[in-house]
Amino acid sequence: MARINLDMDVLRTFVTAQDLGGFNRAAVHLGRSQSAISQQMRKLEDQTGQPVFKREGRGTILTGQGERLLSYARRILELNDETLEAVNGFSISGSVRFGLPGDFSESWLPALLGIFKRAHPGVLIEVFVERNGLLFEQLDQGALDFVLAFGGGGRPDALPLAILPTVWIGPSPDIILALTPEAPIDLALYGHPCRFRRTGLELLDKAGTPWRVTFTSRSLQGLWAATGAGLGLTFRTPVGLPNHLSVLPDRPGLPRGPGIEVCLHDGCRPLSPARKEFRDAVMETTQEHLRPIRL
């Protein structure tokens, strides 16, 4: 009997759909129509001669044969990618979609991305700067490959890189002298939801310090500008702190905050050679720059 060669593109679509949790997300991730994805899955069943999916409620799940096929498909794709990498030397290609908060986008990370791009010109890098919550949503939907974020250490895909201090920030250390126990502290913060906002306000409440939010922004640049103009103190990590702003010293009523973890997240999805290289580069550079920052 003639042997059948499984279609590698179909196998990759199959694995992608399982990793992302459905055909709709796979279609968005791969830039194809849902009908095209469904046609590929029918082709997969034709090639294997086995039912790969079965109906459950309004959706589909893998059959026993489908679960077995998924395990082999991962191994086949991994060996395929490893073979191409070995044959082509260290020349890699592909794409990487990387999300990160504004704190990192204007510091040392752009330089890293430039170095990586020059070393691997065949890799397309797309960078998205957003707040943590939206970045995790996009990662879970398959719209991003990696997210560098504050917190998220409880997620199964978290790769811890560093723990940073959270501090109060103002235009200069001298502003402490103008604060009085009776007057509320003016604050410049992100709007809800924001981990730094919540933590900072909880610290002030526990210390019995009156406060009022006088400036709310959706951008980090807006917070820095408002803080520099004296419109209010803000609460974050020292990462990416502009030169015209200062970390304020500890004082009664203005306590230093807890440490916050910085993690790289990959959505628990298999990585292509390009994404493995990118992950390793981001991890190494992030640890190198953040670990000297002490709590």
Backbone bond lengths (Angstrom), bond angles and torsions (degrees), N, CA, C in turn:
res aa  C-N    CA-C-N  psi(-1)  N-CA   C-N-CA  omega(-1)  CA-C   N-CA-C  phi
1 M - - - 1.466 - - 1.530 109.56 -
2 A 1.324 115.76 134.08 1.465 120.65 -179.39 1.524 110.19 -66.46
3 R 1.319 115.69 136.49 1.460 120.45 178.80 1.525 110.13 -78.33
4 I 1.312 115.49 147.00 1.465 121.97 179.35 1.522 108.87 -101.66
5 N 1.319 116.33 132.75 1.463 121.30 175.57 1.526 109.26 -93.40
6 L 1.300 116.01 118.63 1.463 119.95 178.72 1.524 110.18 -67.02
7 D 1.317 115.20 140.80 1.468 122.10 179.76 1.529 109.23 -74.94
8 M 1.339 117.01 118.01 1.462 120.82 -177.26 1.531 111.72 -63.15
9 D 1.322 117.05 -38.91 1.464 120.11 -179.62 1.521 110.58 -64.67
10 V 1.325 116.48 -38.58 1.461 120.86 177.76 1.529 110.22 -65.93
11 L 1.322 116.85 -42.93 1.467 119.99 177.88 1.525 111.28 -61.24
12 R 1.331 116.58 -40.68 1.462 119.72 -179.50 1.530 110.51 -66.11
13 T 1.317 116.85 -39.39 1.464 120.26 176.65 1.523 110.75 -64.42
14 F 1.314 116.45 -41.61 1.465 122.43 178.78 1.528 110.92 -58.92
15 V 1.323 117.11 -49.11 1.465 121.24 -179.99 1.525 110.58 -65.33
16 T 1.318 116.72 -41.39 1.469 120.34 179.40 1.521 111.16 -60.68
17 A 1.333 117.01 -43.29 1.465 120.86 -179.77 1.524 111.21 -62.49
18 Q 1.322 117.01 -39.07 1.467 119.68 179.26 1.523 111.41 -70.81
19 D 1.322 116.89 -38.47 1.463 120.25 -179.98 1.524 111.98 -67.87
20 L 1.322 116.62 -35.07 1.465 120.33 -177.54 1.520 112.76 -89.06
21 G 1.320 117.36 -11.69 1.453 119.69 176.02 1.514 115.54 90.13
22 G 1.323 118.27 24.92 1.455 118.59 175.54 1.519 112.97 153.14
23 F 1.344 115.18 163.10 1.457 121.14 -178.56 1.523 112.26 -70.58
24 N 1.343 117.31 -34.28 1.468 119.49 -179.80 1.522 110.99 -60.58
25 R 1.333 115.95 -47.81 1.467 119.63 -179.40 1.521 110.98 -66.98
26 A 1.328 116.63 -36.49 1.466 119.43 177.67 1.523 110.51 -63.75
27 A 1.327 116.78 -39.18 1.462 120.62 179.40 1.525 110.88 -61.95
28 V 1.343 115.95 -43.64 1.469 120.03 178.47 1.521 110.34 -64.84
29 H 1.318 115.96 -45.14 1.470 121.28 -177.48 1.525 111.43 -62.49
30 L 1.336 117.11 -40.12 1.460 121.56 -175.25 1.518 113.05 -92.31
31 G 1.334 116.88 -6.84 1.457 120.31 179.99 1.518 113.03 70.65
32 R 1.329 116.72 35.79 1.459 121.52 179.91 1.521 109.42 -125.25
33 S 1.326 115.76 165.80 1.459 119.80 177.17 1.520 109.24 -78.48
34 Q 1.339 115.76 157.98 1.463 119.06 178.99 1.527 110.81 -65.63
35 S 1.337 116.79 -33.48 1.466 119.26 179.25 1.529 110.86 -65.80
36 A 1.341 116.50 -34.76 1.467 119.63 177.73 1.527 110.70 -66.84
37 I 1.335 115.98 -38.74 1.468 119.82 177.31 1.525 110.32 -64.53
38 S 1.337 115.99 -44.90 1.470 120.26 -179.91 1.526 111.09 -61.62
39 Q 1.326 116.42 -38.85 1.463 120.25 178.72 1.532 110.65 -63.49
40 Q 1.327 116.31 -39.37 1.464 119.20 177.12 1.526 111.65 -63.93
41 M 1.325 116.73 -38.31 1.460 119.60 -179.85 1.532 111.06 -68.41
42 R 1.329 116.89 -34.84 1.470 119.37 175.26 1.532 110.01 -65.79
43 K 1.327 115.68 -38.16 1.466 119.94 177.53 1.521 110.48 -63.33
44 L 1.327 116.35 -37.86 1.462 120.48 179.26 1.527 110.35 -63.42
45 E 1.319 116.85 -42.50 1.470 120.01 178.33 1.525 110.83 -66.20
46 D 1.346 116.34 -36.35 1.465 119.45 178.08 1.526 110.73 -65.67
47 Q 1.339 116.15 -41.48 1.463 119.50 -177.81 1.527 112.13 -69.23
48 T 1.314 116.92 -38.37 1.468 119.73 -179.24 1.521 112.12 -82.91
49 G 1.323 116.55 -22.71 1.453 119.78 -177.51 1.514 113.33 71.75
50 Q 1.331 115.83 19.05 1.459 121.06 -177.38 1.531 109.89 -133.30
51 P 1.337 116.90 149.80 1.468 119.03 173.43 1.531 109.81 -72.24
52 V 1.314 116.49 119.17 1.468 121.38 -177.90 1.526 111.21 -91.97
53 F 1.341 116.21 -30.20 1.466 121.07 -177.11 1.525 110.06 -123.37
54 K 1.331 114.37 156.12 1.457 120.11 172.00 1.524 108.97 -141.78
55 R 1.298 115.63 151.97 1.460 121.46 -178.78 1.519 110.99 -72.82
56 E 1.331 114.89 139.67 1.464 121.35 171.45 1.521 107.31 -145.90
57 G 1.317 116.11 109.91 1.460 119.98 -175.20 1.512 109.73 64.94
58 R 1.326 116.35 -128.53 1.463 120.98 179.64 1.524 112.53 -92.82
59 G 1.316 117.03 -2.79 1.453 120.16 -177.25 1.508 112.34 -120.50
60 T 1.320 115.61 -164.76 1.456 121.92 178.72 1.524 109.37 -129.10
61 I 1.320 115.67 151.01 1.461 121.81 174.38 1.521 107.67 -131.51
62 L 1.311 116.37 168.09 1.459 120.57 179.80 1.525 110.92 -77.10
63 T 1.316 115.35 142.71 1.460 120.62 170.46 1.532 108.32 -78.24
64 G 1.321 116.25 177.47 1.460 119.26 175.33 1.521 111.26 -59.13
65 Q 1.357 115.76 -41.75 1.465 119.60 177.22 1.522 110.86 -65.03
66 G 1.339 115.76 -35.60 1.463 119.70 179.10 1.518 112.28 -65.27
67 E 1.333 116.91 -40.79 1.463 120.77 177.37 1.527 110.70 -62.00
68 R 1.329 115.54 -41.58 1.466 119.77 179.62 1.531 110.29 -66.28
69 L 1.332 115.46 -40.93 1.463 120.23 179.16 1.527 111.04 -63.48
70 L 1.330 116.98 -38.84 1.465 120.67 -179.22 1.526 110.74 -60.49
71 S 1.317 116.42 -42.29 1.461 120.34 179.25 1.525 111.21 -62.21
72 Y 1.341 116.35 -45.13 1.463 119.70 179.03 1.524 111.22 -68.13
73 A 1.330 116.95 -37.42 1.468 120.35 -178.85 1.525 110.98 -61.11
74 R 1.322 116.49 -40.81 1.470 119.57 178.05 1.531 110.50 -61.04
75 R 1.313 116.20 -43.70 1.468 120.09 -178.88 1.524 111.24 -66.80
76 I 1.332 116.27 -39.69 1.469 120.47 179.53 1.527 110.50 -63.13
77 L 1.332 116.44 -46.06 1.465 120.40 -178.61 1.523 111.41 -66.67
78 E 1.318 115.90 -39.71 1.465 119.28 179.00 1.527 110.56 -62.99
79 L 1.335 116.68 -42.72 1.461 120.37 179.35 1.529 110.62 -68.40
80 N 1.325 116.70 -38.16 1.463 120.75 176.87 1.526 110.85 -59.06
81 D 1.342 116.22 -48.71 1.466 120.36 -178.25 1.527 111.09 -66.93
82 E 1.330 115.49 -38.53 1.466 119.79 179.36 1.526 110.62 -65.37
83 T 1.339 116.59 -39.20 1.461 121.22 179.22 1.520 111.20 -63.37
84 L 1.330 116.43 -47.03 1.462 120.26 -179.78 1.520 111.32 -63.03
85 E 1.328 115.81 -38.94 1.462 119.41 179.00 1.526 110.45 -64.60
86 A 1.336 116.53 -40.95 1.464 120.17 -179.57 1.525 111.32 -67.40
87 V 1.333 116.81 -42.13 1.464 121.22 -178.79 1.523 111.14 -67.75
88 N 1.327 116.44 -38.71 1.465 120.92 -176.50 1.522 112.91 -90.13
89 G 1.332 117.44 8.28 1.456 119.34 -175.88 1.507 109.39 71.63
90 F 1.317 117.54 -139.20 1.453 121.54 -177.51 1.522 111.96 -101.22
91 S 1.330 116.97 14.12 1.460 120.49 176.46 1.523 108.48 -77.92
92 I 1.310 117.35 118.18 1.459 121.25 -178.12 1.513 109.95 -121.65
93 S 1.309 115.32 157.05 1.461 121.08 177.92 1.514 108.42 -142.33
94 G 1.302 115.36 169.70 1.455 120.64 -179.52 1.510 110.17 136.39
95 S 1.314 116.13 -157.12 1.463 120.74 -179.16 1.521 109.56 -140.55
96 V 1.322 115.10 152.64 1.458 122.39 177.26 1.517 107.85 -137.02
97 R 1.334 116.59 126.13 1.470 121.79 176.88 1.525 107.26 -110.39
98 F 1.310 114.86 116.55 1.461 121.67 -167.99 1.524 109.96 -121.33
99 G 1.336 115.99 125.95 1.460 120.85 178.07 1.513 111.28 -112.48
100 L 1.321 116.37 142.65 1.460 120.87 -179.29 1.517 109.84 -156.77
101 P 1.340 117.91 154.87 1.464 120.85 177.03 1.520 111.02 -75.73
102 G 1.330 115.69 163.76 1.454 120.36 -176.95 1.508 114.23 -61.57
103 D 1.338 117.75 -24.66 1.467 120.83 -179.41 1.524 112.03 -56.66
104 F 1.333 116.68 -33.63 1.458 120.37 -177.22 1.521 112.96 -96.51
105 S 1.313 118.02 -17.16 1.465 120.34 -170.47 1.518 113.36 -73.40
106 E 1.327 118.08 -18.43 1.464 120.04 -178.16 1.522 111.95 -116.50
107 S 1.340 116.49 18.79 1.461 119.16 179.75 1.524 109.47 -111.52
108 W 1.332 117.89 -122.53 1.453 121.95 -174.73 1.521 113.81 -88.23
109 L 1.329 118.17 -13.04 1.467 119.04 -175.96 1.527 113.67 -67.91
110 P 1.337 120.40 -40.15 1.468 117.92 177.17 1.529 112.88 -56.55
111 A 1.332 116.85 -37.28 1.467 119.50 177.47 1.525 110.61 -62.94
112 L 1.344 116.30 -41.41 1.467 119.90 177.37 1.523 110.74 -60.04
113 L 1.333 116.58 -45.03 1.462 120.16 -178.15 1.522 110.69 -62.37
114 G 1.330 116.21 -38.12 1.459 119.60 177.83 1.520 111.88 -64.87
115 I 1.323 116.64 -42.78 1.469 120.99 178.38 1.527 110.51 -63.06
116 F 1.331 116.55 -43.52 1.465 120.55 179.98 1.525 110.23 -63.21
117 K 1.321 116.69 -41.90 1.461 120.77 -179.03 1.523 111.10 -63.53
118 R 1.318 117.10 -41.12 1.470 119.67 179.22 1.526 111.23 -68.74
119 A 1.335 116.91 -33.98 1.464 120.45 179.11 1.523 111.93 -74.83
120 H 1.336 116.46 -29.25 1.472 121.44 -177.81 1.530 109.27 -131.87
121 P 1.332 117.67 73.28 1.471 120.44 -176.03 1.520 113.86 -63.62
122 G 1.330 116.95 -17.33 1.461 119.42 179.35 1.509 114.15 -81.98
123 V 1.330 117.35 -1.97 1.466 121.32 -178.77 1.528 109.58 -102.27
124 L 1.317 116.22 123.58 1.464 121.81 175.89 1.523 108.75 -86.39
125 I 1.329 116.97 122.18 1.460 121.62 179.54 1.523 108.86 -109.61
126 E 1.319 116.29 123.75 1.463 122.34 174.85 1.525 108.04 -114.28
127 V 1.325 116.40 127.46 1.458 121.74 -175.72 1.524 109.78 -114.53
128 F 1.322 115.91 134.21 1.459 122.49 179.14 1.525 108.50 -124.36
129 V 1.331 116.58 123.34 1.462 121.72 179.85 1.521 108.14 -104.57
130 E 1.330 116.14 116.62 1.465 120.82 -177.28 1.523 109.17 -151.72
131 R 1.316 115.37 177.47 1.458 120.92 174.84 1.527 110.27 -80.14
132 N 1.333 115.30 158.04 1.465 121.80 -173.61 1.520 114.08 -49.25
133 G 1.333 116.51 -50.84 1.461 120.35 -173.85 1.510 112.61 -57.28
134 L 1.330 116.89 -46.75 1.460 120.76 -179.05 1.526 111.06 -68.76
135 L 1.322 116.79 -36.03 1.465 119.76 178.63 1.526 111.13 -61.82
136 F 1.329 117.08 -43.67 1.466 119.78 179.26 1.532 111.02 -65.90
137 E 1.324 117.56 -37.61 1.467 120.50 176.59 1.525 110.27 -59.46
138 Q 1.329 116.59 -47.14 1.465 120.38 -178.71 1.523 111.53 -65.98
139 L 1.330 116.87 -36.97 1.464 120.21 177.66 1.521 110.58 -64.01
140 D 1.321 117.42 -45.94 1.463 121.58 -177.76 1.525 111.86 -68.29
141 Q 1.330 117.35 -25.22 1.462 121.35 178.23 1.523 112.52 -87.23
142 G 1.324 116.70 -2.24 1.458 120.22 179.83 1.508 114.29 84.33
143 A 1.341 117.81 9.28 1.463 121.04 -179.97 1.524 112.09 -83.78
144 L 1.329 117.69 -13.73 1.460 122.91 176.47 1.527 109.32 -130.47
145 D 1.327 115.80 151.92 1.462 120.92 177.17 1.523 112.05 -95.18
146 F 1.332 116.00 -34.60 1.466 121.17 -179.75 1.521 109.67 -140.14
147 V 1.316 114.76 149.77 1.464 121.44 172.60 1.520 107.92 -135.49
148 L 1.322 116.00 128.00 1.461 122.01 170.26 1.516 106.10 -100.19
149 A 1.327 117.65 120.53 1.461 119.37 -169.76 1.517 111.83 -144.75
150 F 1.327 113.97 159.70 1.458 120.97 170.20 1.525 108.38 -80.71
151 G 1.320 117.51 135.22 1.454 120.51 179.00 1.518 111.06 72.95
152 G 1.326 115.53 -157.19 1.459 120.23 -178.54 1.507 113.52 77.34
153 G 1.353 117.22 13.02 1.456 120.21 -178.24 1.514 114.12 -65.15
154 G 1.335 117.38 -17.92 1.454 120.70 178.89 1.514 113.77 -82.93
155 R 1.326 117.99 -8.35 1.461 121.20 179.00 1.530 109.71 -74.33
156 P 1.346 116.74 146.95 1.470 118.76 -178.94 1.521 113.61 -67.50
157 D 1.335 117.82 -18.17 1.468 120.29 -178.38 1.523 112.93 -96.99
158 A 1.331 117.97 8.33 1.464 121.18 -174.84 1.527 111.68 -73.75
159 L 1.326 115.53 129.80 1.462 122.25 172.55 1.526 106.99 -113.95
160 P 1.345 118.35 97.14 1.468 121.11 -175.30 1.530 111.35 -63.63
161 L 1.330 115.71 134.57 1.459 121.05 -178.42 1.523 113.16 -117.03
162 A 1.324 117.38 -35.34 1.464 120.27 -176.99 1.521 108.97 -166.56
163 I 1.321 115.51 163.30 1.460 122.48 171.04 1.524 107.21 -121.20
164 L 1.324 115.93 124.78 1.463 121.56 -175.61 1.524 110.91 -110.44
165 P 1.327 117.35 151.58 1.464 119.94 173.92 1.521 110.47 -75.74
166 T 1.315 116.79 151.87 1.464 121.12 169.66 1.524 107.19 -107.88
167 V 1.322 116.22 134.78 1.466 120.91 -169.45 1.524 110.62 -139.53
168 W 1.324 114.50 162.09 1.457 121.07 172.03 1.525 108.59 -88.70
169 I 1.316 115.49 139.19 1.466 121.69 -173.91 1.523 109.40 -126.89
170 G 1.323 115.92 136.94 1.457 121.59 179.22 1.513 111.07 -142.94
171 P 1.336 117.76 179.59 1.468 120.62 -179.04 1.519 113.06 -66.91
172 S 1.336 117.75 -28.04 1.467 121.85 176.96 1.521 108.29 -164.96
173 P 1.340 118.03 158.05 1.472 119.95 178.50 1.523 112.60 -60.47
174 D 1.335 117.29 -25.02 1.466 120.68 -177.03 1.524 112.91 -66.07
175 I 1.323 117.04 -17.58 1.467 118.43 -177.91 1.519 110.96 -63.99
176 I 1.330 116.90 -22.22 1.460 121.40 176.62 1.527 110.16 -56.25
177 L 1.334 116.44 -36.67 1.462 120.87 -176.38 1.521 111.92 -65.59
178 A 1.345 116.40 -24.17 1.461 119.80 -177.45 1.523 112.68 -87.17
179 L 1.338 117.41 -7.66 1.461 120.56 -178.66 1.519 110.17 -83.36
180 T 1.321 116.41 135.44 1.463 121.74 177.02 1.517 109.10 -121.74
181 P 1.338 118.16 149.63 1.469 120.65 -176.84 1.524 113.11 -61.14
182 E 1.334 117.31 -28.38 1.462 120.00 -174.47 1.534 112.18 -81.91
183 A 1.320 116.97 -35.55 1.466 120.31 -174.17 1.527 110.44 -83.43
184 P 1.334 117.70 139.37 1.469 119.65 177.40 1.527 110.88 -66.90
185 I 1.319 115.43 146.04 1.465 121.26 177.31 1.525 108.87 -82.71
186 D 1.321 116.28 127.98 1.460 120.90 175.63 1.528 109.38 -76.78
187 L 1.334 115.80 137.56 1.462 120.97 -175.30 1.521 111.33 -127.50
188 A 1.322 115.47 144.02 1.466 123.05 171.98 1.525 106.88 -116.62
189 L 1.330 116.75 114.08 1.465 120.82 -171.57 1.519 111.16 -139.57
190 Y 1.331 115.11 163.28 1.460 120.62 168.02 1.527 108.74 -66.10
191 G 1.333 115.64 158.06 1.451 119.53 171.45 1.520 110.62 -77.01
192 H 1.338 116.36 175.41 1.467 120.59 177.30 1.532 109.64 -70.15
193 P 1.344 119.66 150.23 1.467 125.78 -10.89 1.526 109.64 -86.72
194 C 1.311 117.09 142.03 1.462 121.58 179.87 1.519 108.81 -152.25
195 R 1.316 115.87 123.18 1.468 120.70 -178.45 1.528 111.50 -62.20
196 F 1.327 117.01 -41.58 1.465 119.98 -179.07 1.525 110.98 -66.77
197 R 1.312 116.64 -40.87 1.467 120.10 178.02 1.526 110.07 -59.98
198 R 1.336 116.12 -50.07 1.461 120.48 -177.46 1.529 111.30 -60.46
199 T 1.336 116.30 -46.15 1.469 119.84 -178.43 1.521 111.55 -65.43
200 G 1.326 117.30 -44.10 1.460 120.66 -179.46 1.514 112.79 -61.41
201 L 1.333 116.48 -44.04 1.466 119.74 -179.85 1.525 111.08 -67.85
202 E 1.334 116.97 -36.60 1.473 119.72 176.84 1.529 110.92 -63.32
203 L 1.321 117.28 -39.71 1.467 120.80 178.39 1.526 111.20 -62.14
204 L 1.334 115.94 -44.26 1.462 119.55 -179.82 1.525 110.94 -65.89
205 D 1.328 116.34 -40.92 1.469 119.31 179.68 1.528 110.90 -63.42
206 K 1.335 116.72 -42.42 1.468 119.61 179.70 1.525 111.60 -65.62
207 A 1.339 116.14 -31.82 1.463 120.10 179.54 1.524 112.07 -82.67
208 G 1.348 116.44 -5.84 1.460 119.97 -178.37 1.514 113.15 72.66
209 T 1.321 116.50 25.65 1.467 121.42 -178.24 1.524 110.00 -93.32
210 P 1.320 119.25 122.33 1.463 120.49 176.76 1.530 110.57 -68.77
211 W 1.322 116.59 146.96 1.459 120.36 -178.26 1.519 110.03 -149.27
212 R 1.326 115.03 164.19 1.465 121.48 172.47 1.530 107.72 -152.08
213 V 1.307 116.44 136.63 1.465 121.40 178.08 1.523 107.57 -85.50
214 T 1.320 115.88 112.93 1.464 120.95 -176.93 1.521 112.71 -103.45
215 F 1.331 116.89 -11.77 1.471 119.83 -179.96 1.522 108.15 -146.47
216 T 1.324 116.31 123.68 1.465 122.18 178.03 1.518 108.54 -119.91
217 S 1.326 116.40 132.25 1.463 120.54 -176.80 1.518 110.19 -135.12
218 R 1.319 115.48 154.97 1.459 121.01 174.17 1.525 111.07 -99.82
219 S 1.338 116.96 -4.20 1.461 120.13 -178.94 1.515 110.79 -124.72
220 L 1.327 115.77 148.91 1.456 120.13 177.99 1.524 110.80 -66.95
221 Q 1.327 116.45 -36.49 1.459 119.44 178.51 1.524 110.90 -60.38
222 G 1.340 116.29 -36.44 1.458 120.24 177.27 1.518 111.87 -64.43
223 L 1.340 116.42 -40.69 1.468 119.86 177.87 1.523 111.29 -63.97
224 W 1.336 116.02 -45.28 1.469 118.84 179.84 1.526 110.99 -61.30
225 A 1.326 116.59 -42.63 1.464 119.85 -178.69 1.524 111.06 -64.55
226 A 1.333 116.74 -44.00 1.464 120.45 -179.29 1.523 111.09 -65.69
227 T 1.325 116.34 -40.90 1.467 119.80 179.17 1.524 110.61 -65.54
228 G 1.324 116.68 -42.76 1.459 120.07 178.91 1.513 113.10 -64.55
229 A 1.337 116.28 -29.43 1.464 120.35 179.59 1.522 112.55 -82.67
230 G 1.339 116.74 -2.39 1.452 120.02 178.97 1.509 114.61 82.77
231 L 1.337 117.05 17.66 1.467 120.07 -179.17 1.526 111.99 -78.89
232 G 1.314 117.79 -17.17 1.459 120.25 179.23 1.513 111.12 169.59
233 L 1.320 116.08 159.13 1.455 121.51 173.21 1.525 108.77 -80.67
234 T 1.321 116.44 155.46 1.452 119.79 174.29 1.524 109.28 -127.02
235 F 1.323 115.96 168.86 1.472 122.00 -173.18 1.519 108.83 -133.67
236 R 1.349 116.13 113.18 1.458 120.82 -179.85 1.527 108.88 -155.91
237 T 1.334 115.82 -162.21 1.463 120.68 170.16 1.530 107.99 -92.91
238 P 1.333 117.83 167.09 1.466 119.36 177.74 1.529 114.12 -76.57
239 V 1.325 118.41 -1.70 1.464 121.18 -176.75 1.530 110.59 -64.46
240 G 1.308 116.41 130.83 1.458 121.03 177.16 1.510 114.30 70.71
241 L 1.329 117.72 17.15 1.464 120.96 -177.30 1.530 110.07 -65.97
242 P 1.341 118.16 124.29 1.469 120.31 178.13 1.524 111.42 -63.13
243 N 1.318 116.16 155.67 1.461 121.18 -176.43 1.525 113.13 -64.25
244 H 1.340 117.19 -25.63 1.465 118.87 -176.42 1.532 112.72 -84.96
245 L 1.336 117.41 1.32 1.463 121.04 178.70 1.528 110.18 -114.97
246 S 1.335 115.95 161.29 1.464 120.96 -175.86 1.523 111.16 -136.15
247 V 1.331 115.15 145.98 1.463 120.85 169.13 1.523 107.50 -74.46
248 L 1.329 116.62 128.86 1.459 120.46 -176.54 1.523 110.63 -84.34
249 P 1.320 117.45 143.84 1.469 120.38 178.37 1.523 110.97 -70.34
250 D 1.323 115.55 156.63 1.466 120.04 177.07 1.529 109.85 -63.67
251 R 1.316 114.50 143.71 1.464 119.97 174.96 1.516 107.75 -154.92
252 P 1.321 119.06 157.58 1.465 120.79 176.41 1.529 110.20 -57.07
253 G 1.309 115.44 133.06 1.456 120.32 179.72 1.509 114.51 89.07
254 L 1.339 117.13 -10.67 1.468 120.97 178.63 1.535 107.99 -134.50
255 P 1.325 116.62 69.09 1.470 120.43 -171.47 1.524 112.85 -74.57
256 R 1.315 114.59 148.89 1.467 120.58 173.41 1.527 108.97 -68.43
257 G 1.309 116.59 146.29 1.452 120.68 -176.18 1.520 113.31 -88.37
258 P 1.328 116.90 178.41 1.468 121.65 178.82 1.523 110.93 -76.61
259 G 1.323 115.41 166.20 1.455 119.50 174.40 1.523 110.65 -70.85
260 I 1.321 116.06 151.91 1.463 120.95 178.08 1.526 108.73 -128.61
261 E 1.312 115.59 136.36 1.457 121.12 -175.71 1.523 110.62 -81.49
262 V 1.311 116.05 142.46 1.463 122.57 171.42 1.520 107.12 -109.79
263 C 1.339 116.45 124.90 1.465 120.99 -176.16 1.521 110.40 -130.81
264 L 1.317 115.31 150.56 1.455 121.95 169.77 1.520 107.35 -101.32
265 H 1.330 116.74 135.23 1.468 122.16 -176.60 1.528 109.50 -122.54
266 D 1.336 116.31 139.16 1.463 120.55 -179.70 1.524 113.15 -122.20
267 G 1.329 117.85 9.16 1.454 120.12 178.34 1.515 114.47 70.28
268 C 1.333 118.37 11.13 1.478 123.12 -179.35 1.524 112.31 58.72
269 R 1.339 116.71 31.52 1.460 119.94 179.94 1.531 110.48 -105.15
270 P 1.342 117.02 151.70 1.469 119.75 177.44 1.527 110.41 -59.13
271 L 1.326 116.39 146.10 1.456 120.99 -175.71 1.525 111.02 -109.49
272 S 1.318 115.88 134.89 1.456 121.47 172.22 1.526 108.79 -72.88
273 P 1.326 118.55 166.34 1.470 119.58 176.70 1.522 113.04 -54.98
274 A 1.326 117.22 -39.90 1.469 120.15 179.68 1.522 110.74 -63.26
275 R 1.313 117.03 -41.56 1.465 120.27 -178.06 1.527 111.59 -73.35
276 K 1.322 116.85 -32.44 1.466 118.94 175.18 1.522 110.51 -63.72
277 E 1.337 116.40 -44.25 1.464 120.28 178.68 1.523 110.40 -62.08
278 F 1.327 115.59 -42.75 1.463 119.86 -179.04 1.524 110.70 -64.95
279 R 1.327 116.67 -45.46 1.467 120.29 179.21 1.525 111.09 -57.02
280 D 1.324 116.24 -47.23 1.464 119.86 -177.89 1.526 111.26 -63.53
281 A 1.334 116.61 -38.74 1.465 120.21 -179.79 1.521 111.25 -66.59
282 V 1.338 116.77 -43.00 1.465 120.39 179.88 1.524 110.59 -65.84
283 M 1.325 116.91 -43.34 1.462 119.85 -179.40 1.527 111.23 -61.89
284 E 1.322 116.47 -47.11 1.465 120.05 -177.49 1.527 111.15 -63.09
285 T 1.336 116.79 -46.48 1.464 120.05 -176.85 1.523 111.50 -70.06
286 T 1.322 117.33 -39.52 1.463 120.32 -179.98 1.523 110.78 -63.73
287 Q 1.312 116.73 -45.52 1.467 119.74 178.57 1.523 111.30 -63.02
288 E 1.315 116.53 -39.00 1.465 120.97 -179.51 1.526 111.55 -62.10
289 H 1.338 116.90 -38.53 1.461 120.58 -176.27 1.527 113.31 -87.33
290 L 1.325 117.68 -29.55 1.463 119.36 -173.37 1.518 114.20 -94.24
291 R 1.299 118.56 -28.96 1.468 119.37 -175.55 1.527 113.73 -63.96
292 P 1.355 119.48 -30.10 1.474 117.53 176.07 1.525 113.87 -67.53
293 I 1.342 117.99 -14.93 1.467 120.59 179.15 1.521 107.91 -79.51
294 R 1.314 116.95 113.60 1.462 121.70 -173.53 1.515 111.80 -94.76
295 L 1.345 114.21 152.20 1.460 120.43 175.19 1.523 109.76 -72.36
